[in-house]
Amino acid sequence: MQVALTLAGRCIDHGKVWISIVNLKEIIESNRADTYTFGRFVRERRELLGKSVRGFAKELGITPVYLSDIEKGNRYAPRAKLEEMFRLLEVEDEQREAFMDAASLTRGEFEDINPYLGSEHYARLALRKAEKKNLSAEKWEEILRIMD
C-alpha cells in the first residue's frame, strides 16, 4: 500500500514558517507504513523546506544520487546520518520515534530494540505468541496501557 504524504497545513508564528505534513507517527501507528514511507517522507519534507537534492545531499555529506535512491526507497539511509537528517529536516520531536521506525522499516530491522530482544528470552517469546495469535492493534494498546 502506498501512502502519499501531503501538505496538511502551514502557518506563520512570530516570523518563522512552521511547516507540517501528514503525521508520520500516525502512519506508523496505523500500520500503513511500508518500505517506501521513509523515502517519501524525506523527499516531501526536503521539498517543503525548499532544499534541493544536491543541496541537502551536500548538507548530509552524501552524494545526490545516494539521497535520490533513499527517497525512491532503493537504498537505506545511513544509520550514522539519521540524527543529522532528523535535525536538518526540522522534524518535530514528537515524531522522532516514528522517523526512526520508518527508517528501520526500510531495513526490516529495528536497531533500537534488537539488542533488547537478543538478550530477553521472554520478550522474544511474547512477540512470537503475539504473532501466532495475530494480536490486533487494540490488544497491543491494552498491553501498553498495562505496562504504563
VMD Tcl script that builds the backbone (N, CA, C; Angstrom):
set m [mol new atoms 444]
animate dup $m
set s [atomselect $m all]
$s set {name element resname resid chain x y z} {
  {N N MET 1 A 0.846 -1.171 0.000}
  {CA C MET 1 A 0.000 0.000 0.000}
  {C C MET 1 A 0.895 1.239 0.000}
  {N N GLN 2 A 0.609 2.177 -0.859}
  {CA C GLN 2 A 1.393 3.398 -0.881}
  {C C GLN 2 A 0.628 4.485 -0.147}
  {N N VAL 3 A 1.354 5.232 0.663}
  {CA C VAL 3 A 0.753 6.302 1.432}
  {C C VAL 3 A 1.347 7.608 0.944}
  {N N ALA 4 A 0.517 8.493 0.460}
  {CA C ALA 4 A 1.009 9.790 -0.008}
  {C C ALA 4 A 1.118 10.727 1.187}
  {N N LEU 5 A 2.263 11.327 1.349}
  {CA C LEU 5 A 2.464 12.310 2.402}
  {C C LEU 5 A 2.241 13.677 1.776}
  {N N THR 6 A 1.266 14.413 2.236}
  {CA C THR 6 A 0.926 15.681 1.612}
  {C C THR 6 A 0.907 16.798 2.631}
  {N N LEU 7 A 0.939 17.997 2.135}
  {CA C LEU 7 A 0.918 19.169 2.988}
  {C C LEU 7 A -0.407 19.260 3.719}
  {N N ALA 8 A -0.336 19.284 5.033}
  {CA C ALA 8 A -1.554 19.362 5.831}
  {C C ALA 8 A -1.857 20.803 6.211}
  {N N GLY 9 A -0.845 21.603 6.402}
  {CA C GLY 9 A -1.103 22.975 6.795}
  {C C GLY 9 A 0.162 23.779 6.885}
  {N N ARG 10 A 0.006 25.063 6.922}
  {CA C ARG 10 A 1.161 25.952 7.004}
  {C C ARG 10 A 0.706 27.187 7.769}
  {N N CYS 11 A 1.458 27.580 8.763}
  {CA C CYS 11 A 1.094 28.782 9.494}
  {C C CYS 11 A 2.360 29.568 9.811}
  {N N ILE 12 A 2.185 30.838 10.062}
  {CA C ILE 12 A 3.322 31.688 10.393}
  {C C ILE 12 A 3.187 32.103 11.848}
  {N N ASP 13 A 4.262 31.918 12.610}
  {CA C ASP 13 A 4.252 32.230 14.028}
  {C C ASP 13 A 5.507 33.030 14.348}
  {N N HIS 14 A 5.364 34.264 14.738}
  {CA C HIS 14 A 6.483 35.131 15.105}
  {C C HIS 14 A 7.532 35.193 13.986}
  {N N GLY 15 A 7.073 35.299 12.754}
  {CA C GLY 15 A 8.000 35.452 11.637}
  {C C GLY 15 A 8.631 34.163 11.156}
  {N N LYS 16 A 8.426 33.061 11.856}
  {CA C LYS 16 A 9.005 31.787 11.443}
  {C C LYS 16 A 7.917 30.950 10.786}
  {N N VAL 17 A 8.247 30.322 9.683}
  {CA C VAL 17 A 7.266 29.485 8.998}
  {C C VAL 17 A 7.342 28.086 9.578}
  {N N TRP 18 A 6.224 27.603 10.088}
  {CA C TRP 18 A 6.140 26.247 10.611}
  {C C TRP 18 A 5.442 25.401 9.558}
  {N N ILE 19 A 6.105 24.371 9.107}
  {CA C ILE 19 A 5.543 23.513 8.076}
  {C C ILE 19 A 5.138 22.201 8.719}
  {N N SER 20 A 3.917 21.782 8.475}
  {CA C SER 20 A 3.515 20.482 8.997}
  {C C SER 20 A 3.019 19.626 7.839}
  {N N ILE 21 A 3.422 18.387 7.824}
  {CA C ILE 21 A 2.941 17.454 6.824}
  {C C ILE 21 A 2.215 16.348 7.542}
  {N N VAL 22 A 1.639 15.447 6.787}
  {CA C VAL 22 A 0.901 14.345 7.385}
  {C C VAL 22 A 1.724 13.745 8.517}
  {N N ASN 23 A 1.090 13.440 9.567}
  {CA C ASN 23 A 1.741 12.951 10.773}
  {C C ASN 23 A 2.368 11.572 10.531}
  {N N LEU 24 A 3.702 11.529 10.470}
  {CA C LEU 24 A 4.414 10.275 10.245}
  {C C LEU 24 A 4.124 9.286 11.367}
  {N N LYS 25 A 4.022 9.800 12.580}
  {CA C LYS 25 A 3.714 8.943 13.734}
  {C C LYS 25 A 2.376 8.235 13.522}
  {N N GLU 26 A 1.396 8.967 13.016}
  {CA C GLU 26 A 0.071 8.398 12.761}
  {C C GLU 26 A 0.149 7.275 11.716}
  {N N ILE 27 A 0.949 7.466 10.698}
  {CA C ILE 27 A 1.105 6.455 9.646}
  {C C ILE 27 A 1.751 5.198 10.218}
  {N N ILE 28 A 2.799 5.373 11.021}
  {CA C ILE 28 A 3.487 4.230 11.635}
  {C C ILE 28 A 2.533 3.485 12.561}
  {N N GLU 29 A 1.833 4.224 13.415}
  {CA C GLU 29 A 0.943 3.598 14.397}
  {C C GLU 29 A -0.251 2.897 13.757}
  {N N SER 30 A -0.647 3.332 12.576}
  {CA C SER 30 A -1.809 2.726 11.922}
  {C C SER 30 A -1.416 1.577 10.996}
  {N N ASN 31 A -0.140 1.217 11.025}
  {CA C ASN 31 A 0.377 0.130 10.179}
  {C C ASN 31 A 0.183 0.390 8.687}
  {N N ARG 32 A 0.146 1.671 8.291}
  {CA C ARG 32 A 0.037 2.000 6.875}
  {C C ARG 32 A 1.403 2.260 6.255}
  {N N ALA 33 A 2.445 2.167 7.051}
  {CA C ALA 33 A 3.787 2.423 6.551}
  {C C ALA 33 A 4.294 1.204 5.783}
  {N N ASP 34 A 5.138 1.467 4.809}
  {CA C ASP 34 A 5.787 0.391 4.073}
  {C C ASP 34 A 7.253 0.761 3.871}
  {N N THR 35 A 7.959 -0.021 3.093}
  {CA C THR 35 A 9.398 0.213 2.924}
  {C C THR 35 A 9.697 1.498 2.154}
  {N N TYR 36 A 8.700 2.117 1.553}
  {CA C TYR 36 A 8.906 3.361 0.810}
  {C C TYR 36 A 8.501 4.608 1.592}
  {N N THR 37 A 7.868 4.437 2.732}
  {CA C THR 37 A 7.358 5.570 3.509}
  {C C THR 37 A 8.466 6.531 3.914}
  {N N PHE 38 A 9.571 6.004 4.403}
  {CA C PHE 38 A 10.653 6.871 4.871}
  {C C PHE 38 A 11.180 7.749 3.737}
  {N N GLY 39 A 11.463 7.161 2.604}
  {CA C GLY 39 A 11.989 7.919 1.464}
  {C C GLY 39 A 11.030 8.997 0.996}
  {N N ARG 40 A 9.740 8.662 0.948}
  {CA C ARG 40 A 8.739 9.664 0.543}
  {C C ARG 40 A 8.677 10.795 1.557}
  {N N PHE 41 A 8.756 10.428 2.843}
  {CA C PHE 41 A 8.735 11.452 3.888}
  {C C PHE 41 A 9.939 12.385 3.734}
  {N N VAL 42 A 11.126 11.821 3.528}
  {CA C VAL 42 A 12.345 12.634 3.371}
  {C C VAL 42 A 12.200 13.563 2.172}
  {N N ARG 43 A 11.759 13.025 1.039}
  {CA C ARG 43 A 11.619 13.840 -0.170}
  {C C ARG 43 A 10.626 14.981 0.045}
  {N N GLU 44 A 9.441 14.658 0.564}
  {CA C GLU 44 A 8.437 15.699 0.725}
  {C C GLU 44 A 8.854 16.733 1.760}
  {N N ARG 45 A 9.465 16.279 2.832}
  {CA C ARG 45 A 9.932 17.219 3.864}
  {C C ARG 45 A 11.022 18.126 3.291}
  {N N ARG 46 A 11.964 17.536 2.546}
  {CA C ARG 46 A 13.038 18.312 1.912}
  {C C ARG 46 A 12.449 19.355 0.972}
  {N N GLU 47 A 11.495 18.934 0.144}
  {CA C GLU 47 A 10.878 19.855 -0.809}
  {C C GLU 47 A 10.112 20.968 -0.108}
  {N N LEU 48 A 9.389 20.639 0.954}
  {CA C LEU 48 A 8.646 21.653 1.705}
  {C C LEU 48 A 9.574 22.688 2.328}
  {N N LEU 49 A 10.784 22.257 2.660}
  {CA C LEU 49 A 11.758 23.183 3.239}
  {C C LEU 49 A 12.529 23.942 2.160}
  {N N GLY 50 A 12.220 23.636 0.890}
  {CA C GLY 50 A 12.866 24.346 -0.221}
  {C C GLY 50 A 14.296 23.916 -0.469}
  {N N LYS 51 A 14.641 22.704 -0.067}
  {CA C LYS 51 A 16.003 22.204 -0.248}
  {C C LYS 51 A 16.067 21.359 -1.509}
  {N N SER 52 A 17.088 21.574 -2.296}
  {CA C SER 52 A 17.291 20.764 -3.496}
  {C C SER 52 A 17.948 19.443 -3.106}
  {N N VAL 53 A 17.887 18.476 -4.011}
  {CA C VAL 53 A 18.554 17.194 -3.763}
  {C C VAL 53 A 20.049 17.445 -3.567}
  {N N ARG 54 A 20.637 18.207 -4.464}
  {CA C ARG 54 A 22.083 18.477 -4.361}
  {C C ARG 54 A 22.438 19.196 -3.070}
  {N N GLY 55 A 21.663 20.213 -2.730}
  {CA C GLY 55 A 21.946 20.986 -1.519}
  {C C GLY 55 A 21.800 20.165 -0.249}
  {N N PHE 56 A 20.719 19.387 -0.171}
  {CA C PHE 56 A 20.500 18.581 1.028}
  {C C PHE 56 A 21.538 17.475 1.127}
  {N N ALA 57 A 21.871 16.860 -0.001}
  {CA C ALA 57 A 22.902 15.814 -0.002}
  {C C ALA 57 A 24.225 16.392 0.491}
  {N N LYS 58 A 24.538 17.609 0.061}
  {CA C LYS 58 A 25.783 18.254 0.497}
  {C C LYS 58 A 25.752 18.496 2.006}
  {N N GLU 59 A 24.612 18.957 2.526}
  {CA C GLU 59 A 24.472 19.171 3.975}
  {C C GLU 59 A 24.720 17.868 4.744}
  {N N LEU 60 A 24.254 16.750 4.176}
  {CA C LEU 60 A 24.393 15.442 4.832}
  {C C LEU 60 A 25.754 14.804 4.611}
  {N N GLY 61 A 26.485 15.280 3.607}
  {CA C GLY 61 A 27.774 14.678 3.300}
  {C C GLY 61 A 27.634 13.372 2.514}
  {N N ILE 62 A 26.567 13.279 1.704}
  {CA C ILE 62 A 26.384 12.118 0.834}
  {C C ILE 62 A 26.190 12.623 -0.593}
  {N N THR 63 A 26.232 11.723 -1.551}
  {CA C THR 63 A 26.059 12.150 -2.942}
  {C C THR 63 A 24.574 12.362 -3.245}
  {N N PRO 64 A 24.284 13.236 -4.212}
  {CA C PRO 64 A 22.896 13.434 -4.620}
  {C C PRO 64 A 22.247 12.134 -5.129}
  {N N VAL 65 A 23.018 11.298 -5.790}
  {CA C VAL 65 A 22.495 10.018 -6.287}
  {C C VAL 65 A 22.069 9.138 -5.111}
  {N N TYR 66 A 22.904 9.090 -4.066}
  {CA C TYR 66 A 22.582 8.299 -2.876}
  {C C TYR 66 A 21.276 8.814 -2.249}
  {N N LEU 67 A 21.161 10.148 -2.084}
  {CA C LEU 67 A 19.955 10.728 -1.496}
  {C C LEU 67 A 18.735 10.411 -2.357}
  {N N SER 68 A 18.873 10.535 -3.660}
  {CA C SER 68 A 17.770 10.218 -4.564}
  {C C SER 68 A 17.340 8.768 -4.410}
  {N N ASP 69 A 18.301 7.873 -4.269}
  {CA C ASP 69 A 17.983 6.451 -4.064}
  {C C ASP 69 A 17.263 6.223 -2.737}
  {N N ILE 70 A 17.643 6.952 -1.697}
  {CA C ILE 70 A 16.954 6.857 -0.399}
  {C C ILE 70 A 15.501 7.302 -0.569}
  {N N GLU 71 A 15.307 8.420 -1.249}
  {CA C GLU 71 A 13.965 8.965 -1.425}
  {C C GLU 71 A 13.072 8.053 -2.271}
  {N N LYS 72 A 13.668 7.308 -3.166}
  {CA C LYS 72 A 12.903 6.375 -4.006}
  {C C LYS 72 A 12.706 5.022 -3.332}
  {N N GLY 73 A 13.345 4.818 -2.177}
  {CA C GLY 73 A 13.228 3.551 -1.463}
  {C C GLY 73 A 14.154 2.478 -2.005}
  {N N ASN 74 A 15.152 2.878 -2.788}
  {CA C ASN 74 A 16.089 1.915 -3.379}
  {C C ASN 74 A 17.310 1.646 -2.509}
  {N N ARG 75 A 17.561 2.523 -1.528}
  {CA C ARG 75 A 18.703 2.350 -0.619}
  {C C ARG 75 A 18.281 2.765 0.773}
  {N N TYR 76 A 19.013 2.239 1.735}
  {CA C TYR 76 A 18.781 2.613 3.129}
  {C C TYR 76 A 19.468 3.932 3.422}
  {N N ALA 77 A 18.874 4.694 4.325}
  {CA C ALA 77 A 19.567 5.874 4.837}
  {C C ALA 77 A 20.683 5.383 5.747}
  {N N PRO 78 A 21.870 5.978 5.638}
  {CA C PRO 78 A 22.964 5.537 6.514}
  {C C PRO 78 A 22.598 5.768 7.977}
  {N N ARG 79 A 22.781 4.749 8.802}
  {CA C ARG 79 A 22.445 4.879 10.236}
  {C C ARG 79 A 23.142 6.087 10.855}
  {N N ALA 80 A 24.380 6.301 10.454}
  {CA C ALA 80 A 25.166 7.397 11.021}
  {C C ALA 80 A 24.610 8.770 10.644}
  {N N LYS 81 A 23.732 8.832 9.656}
  {CA C LYS 81 A 23.188 10.113 9.190}
  {C C LYS 81 A 21.761 10.375 9.656}
  {N N LEU 82 A 21.134 9.414 10.325}
  {CA C LEU 82 A 19.729 9.573 10.689}
  {C C LEU 82 A 19.476 10.760 11.624}
  {N N GLU 83 A 20.307 10.917 12.641}
  {CA C GLU 83 A 20.122 12.043 13.571}
  {C C GLU 83 A 20.280 13.375 12.843}
  {N N GLU 84 A 21.268 13.432 11.948}
  {CA C GLU 84 A 21.504 14.658 11.190}
  {C C GLU 84 A 20.331 14.933 10.238}
  {N N MET 85 A 19.814 13.886 9.607}
  {CA C MET 85 A 18.651 14.043 8.729}
  {C C MET 85 A 17.465 14.570 9.527}
  {N N PHE 86 A 17.242 13.985 10.694}
  {CA C PHE 86 A 16.145 14.400 11.566}
  {C C PHE 86 A 16.254 15.897 11.865}
  {N N ARG 87 A 17.451 16.329 12.217}
  {CA C ARG 87 A 17.681 17.737 12.567}
  {C C ARG 87 A 17.532 18.653 11.353}
  {N N LEU 88 A 18.167 18.288 10.240}
  {CA C LEU 88 A 18.145 19.133 9.048}
  {C C LEU 88 A 16.759 19.217 8.402}
  {N N LEU 89 A 15.960 18.173 8.574}
  {CA C LEU 89 A 14.605 18.179 8.031}
  {C C LEU 89 A 13.622 18.861 8.984}
  {N N GLU 90 A 14.135 19.304 10.133}
  {CA C GLU 90 A 13.337 20.032 11.124}
  {C C GLU 90 A 12.074 19.257 11.518}
  {N N VAL 91 A 12.259 17.964 11.738}
  {CA C VAL 91 A 11.146 17.107 12.146}
  {C C VAL 91 A 10.848 17.390 13.618}
  {N N GLU 92 A 9.563 17.452 13.943}
  {CA C GLU 92 A 9.152 17.727 15.315}
  {C C GLU 92 A 9.608 16.599 16.235}
  {N N ASP 93 A 9.987 16.952 17.463}
  {CA C ASP 93 A 10.479 15.964 18.427}
  {C C ASP 93 A 9.505 14.816 18.659}
  {N N GLU 94 A 8.194 15.129 18.665}
  {CA C GLU 94 A 7.218 14.075 18.917}
  {C C GLU 94 A 7.134 13.064 17.761}
  {N N GLN 95 A 7.790 13.379 16.646}
  {CA C GLN 95 A 7.815 12.464 15.503}
  {C C GLN 95 A 9.117 11.651 15.460}
  {N N ARG 96 A 10.031 11.865 16.415}
  {CA C ARG 96 A 11.343 11.211 16.398}
  {C C ARG 96 A 11.250 9.691 16.301}
  {N N GLU 97 A 10.450 9.093 17.172}
  {CA C GLU 97 A 10.339 7.638 17.189}
  {C C GLU 97 A 9.772 7.119 15.859}
  {N N ALA 98 A 8.764 7.808 15.341}
  {CA C ALA 98 A 8.171 7.406 14.065}
  {C C ALA 98 A 9.177 7.560 12.930}
  {N N PHE 99 A 9.981 8.619 12.970}
  {CA C PHE 99 A 11.015 8.848 11.954}
  {C C PHE 99 A 12.007 7.685 11.959}
  {N N MET 100 A 12.459 7.314 13.150}
  {CA C MET 100 A 13.426 6.220 13.264}
  {C C MET 100 A 12.783 4.874 12.885}
  {N N ASP 101 A 11.515 4.677 13.254}
  {CA C ASP 101 A 10.813 3.450 12.872}
  {C C ASP 101 A 10.653 3.356 11.362}
  {N N ALA 102 A 10.313 4.467 10.725}
  {CA C ALA 102 A 10.161 4.460 9.264}
  {C C ALA 102 A 11.496 4.130 8.592}
  {N N ALA 103 A 12.586 4.687 9.130}
  {CA C ALA 103 A 13.916 4.368 8.587}
  {C C ALA 103 A 14.221 2.890 8.797}
  {N N SER 104 A 13.859 2.364 9.945}
  {CA C SER 104 A 14.110 0.950 10.244}
  {C C SER 104 A 13.295 0.026 9.352}
  {N N LEU 105 A 12.084 0.443 8.992}
  {CA C LEU 105 A 11.242 -0.370 8.114}
  {C C LEU 105 A 11.936 -0.635 6.776}
  {N N THR 106 A 12.721 0.333 6.304}
  {CA C THR 106 A 13.407 0.134 5.024}
  {C C THR 106 A 14.424 -0.997 5.113}
  {N N ARG 107 A 14.965 -1.217 6.305}
  {CA C ARG 107 A 15.963 -2.274 6.521}
  {C C ARG 107 A 15.327 -3.591 6.950}
  {N N GLY 108 A 14.110 -3.496 7.481}
  {CA C GLY 108 A 13.456 -4.690 8.009}
  {C C GLY 108 A 13.961 -5.072 9.382}
  {N N GLU 109 A 14.616 -4.148 10.064}
  {CA C GLU 109 A 15.096 -4.398 11.424}
  {C C GLU 109 A 15.048 -3.107 12.224}
  {N N PHE 110 A 14.860 -3.246 13.509}
  {CA C PHE 110 A 14.737 -2.095 14.398}
  {C C PHE 110 A 15.931 -2.078 15.345}
  {N N GLU 111 A 16.917 -1.276 14.980}
  {CA C GLU 111 A 18.202 -1.251 15.686}
  {C C GLU 111 A 18.080 -0.922 17.164}
  {N N ASP 112 A 17.103 -0.092 17.513}
  {CA C ASP 112 A 16.998 0.329 18.907}
  {C C ASP 112 A 16.490 -0.785 19.827}
  {N N ILE 113 A 15.727 -1.741 19.293}
  {CA C ILE 113 A 15.205 -2.801 20.159}
  {C C ILE 113 A 15.852 -4.165 19.919}
  {N N ASN 114 A 16.618 -4.309 18.856}
  {CA C ASN 114 A 17.260 -5.598 18.582}
  {C C ASN 114 A 18.156 -6.078 19.722}
  {N N PRO 115 A 18.973 -5.204 20.330}
  {CA C PRO 115 A 19.803 -5.690 21.453}
  {C C PRO 115 A 18.960 -6.217 22.611}
  {N N TYR 116 A 17.855 -5.525 22.898}
  {CA C TYR 116 A 16.971 -5.969 23.979}
  {C C TYR 116 A 16.357 -7.322 23.646}
  {N N LEU 117 A 15.848 -7.452 22.429}
  {CA C LEU 117 A 15.249 -8.725 22.027}
  {C C LEU 117 A 16.272 -9.849 22.043}
  {N N GLY 118 A 17.506 -9.518 21.703}
  {CA C GLY 118 A 18.562 -10.522 21.702}
  {C C GLY 118 A 18.903 -11.025 23.092}
  {N N SER 119 A 18.683 -10.179 24.095}
  {CA C SER 119 A 19.074 -10.567 25.457}
  {C C SER 119 A 17.897 -11.003 26.333}
  {N N GLU 120 A 16.669 -10.796 25.873}
  {CA C GLU 120 A 15.499 -11.108 26.689}
  {C C GLU 120 A 14.646 -12.206 26.056}
  {N N HIS 121 A 14.809 -13.417 26.580}
  {CA C HIS 121 A 14.077 -14.576 26.071}
  {C C HIS 121 A 12.563 -14.362 26.110}
  {N N TYR 122 A 12.052 -13.826 27.219}
  {CA C TYR 122 A 10.606 -13.684 27.368}
  {C C TYR 122 A 10.033 -12.629 26.404}
  {N N ALA 123 A 10.813 -11.640 26.076}
  {CA C ALA 123 A 10.354 -10.650 25.099}
  {C C ALA 123 A 10.181 -11.312 23.729}
  {N N ARG 124 A 11.142 -12.134 23.344}
  {CA C ARG 124 A 11.023 -12.865 22.068}
  {C C ARG 124 A 9.841 -13.823 22.105}
  {N N LEU 125 A 9.693 -14.529 23.212}
  {CA C LEU 125 A 8.592 -15.471 23.372}
  {C C LEU 125 A 7.245 -14.750 23.255}
  {N N ALA 126 A 7.124 -13.610 23.929}
  {CA C ALA 126 A 5.876 -12.843 23.889}
  {C C ALA 126 A 5.558 -12.393 22.464}
  {N N LEU 127 A 6.556 -11.917 21.753}
  {CA C LEU 127 A 6.319 -11.471 20.376}
  {C C LEU 127 A 5.945 -12.629 19.458}
  {N N ARG 128 A 6.565 -13.766 19.655}
  {CA C ARG 128 A 6.209 -14.940 18.840}
  {C C ARG 128 A 4.759 -15.370 19.104}
  {N N LYS 129 A 4.363 -15.354 20.382}
  {CA C LYS 129 A 2.987 -15.712 20.721}
  {C C LYS 129 A 2.011 -14.693 20.131}
  {N N ALA 130 A 2.360 -13.425 20.222}
  {CA C ALA 130 A 1.505 -12.375 19.664}
  {C C ALA 130 A 1.346 -12.562 18.157}
  {N N GLU 131 A 2.424 -12.911 17.498}
  {CA C GLU 131 A 2.360 -13.136 16.052}
  {C C GLU 131 A 1.475 -14.349 15.738}
  {N N LYS 132 A 1.666 -15.417 16.493}
  {CA C LYS 132 A 0.889 -16.641 16.269}
  {C C LYS 132 A -0.608 -16.378 16.466}
  {N N LYS 133 A -0.931 -15.551 17.477}
  {CA C LYS 133 A -2.334 -15.241 17.764}
  {C C LYS 133 A -2.848 -14.067 16.921}
  {N N ASN 134 A -1.945 -13.461 16.139}
  {CA C ASN 134 A -2.301 -12.321 15.290}
  {C C ASN 134 A -2.975 -11.218 16.112}
  {N N LEU 135 A -2.284 -10.782 17.185}
  {CA C LEU 135 A -2.824 -9.769 18.080}
  {C C LEU 135 A -3.206 -8.505 17.323}
  {N N SER 136 A -4.356 -7.978 17.626}
  {CA C SER 136 A -4.849 -6.759 16.982}
  {C C SER 136 A -4.186 -5.529 17.599}
  {N N ALA 137 A -4.336 -4.403 16.916}
  {CA C ALA 137 A -3.811 -3.138 17.439}
  {C C ALA 137 A -4.452 -2.818 18.781}
  {N N GLU 138 A -5.728 -3.134 18.923}
  {CA C GLU 138 A -6.433 -2.858 20.178}
  {C C GLU 138 A -5.827 -3.650 21.335}
  {N N LYS 139 A -5.484 -4.915 21.077}
  {CA C LYS 139 A -4.856 -5.739 22.114}
  {C C LYS 139 A -3.487 -5.179 22.486}
  {N N TRP 140 A -2.728 -4.733 21.479}
  {CA C TRP 140 A -1.409 -4.154 21.762}
  {C C TRP 140 A -1.561 -2.875 22.586}
  {N N GLU 141 A -2.561 -2.072 22.271}
  {CA C GLU 141 A -2.810 -0.858 23.054}
  {C C GLU 141 A -3.128 -1.212 24.501}
  {N N GLU 142 A -3.915 -2.260 24.683}
  {CA C GLU 142 A -4.258 -2.727 26.029}
  {C C GLU 142 A -3.000 -3.170 26.777}
  {N N ILE 143 A -2.143 -3.904 26.119}
  {CA C ILE 143 A -0.882 -4.345 26.723}
  {C C ILE 143 A -0.027 -3.150 27.118}
  {N N LEU 144 A 0.050 -2.164 26.234}
  {CA C LEU 144 A 0.846 -0.970 26.530}
  {C C LEU 144 A 0.291 -0.201 27.717}
  {N N ARG 145 A -1.048 -0.116 27.826}
  {CA C ARG 145 A -1.658 0.553 28.991}
  {C C ARG 145 A -1.297 -0.176 30.279}
  {N N ILE 146 A -1.305 -1.503 30.228}
  {CA C ILE 146 A -0.933 -2.293 31.409}
  {C C ILE 146 A 0.520 -2.022 31.793}
  {N N MET 147 A 1.377 -1.892 30.799}
  {CA C MET 147 A 2.804 -1.674 31.056}
  {C C MET 147 A 3.086 -0.281 31.625}
  {N N ASP 148 A 2.203 0.676 31.317}
  {CA C ASP 148 A 2.396 2.032 31.847}
  {C C ASP 148 A 2.006 2.053 33.295}
}
mol reanalyze $m
mol bondsrecalc $m
mol representation Tube
mol addrep $m
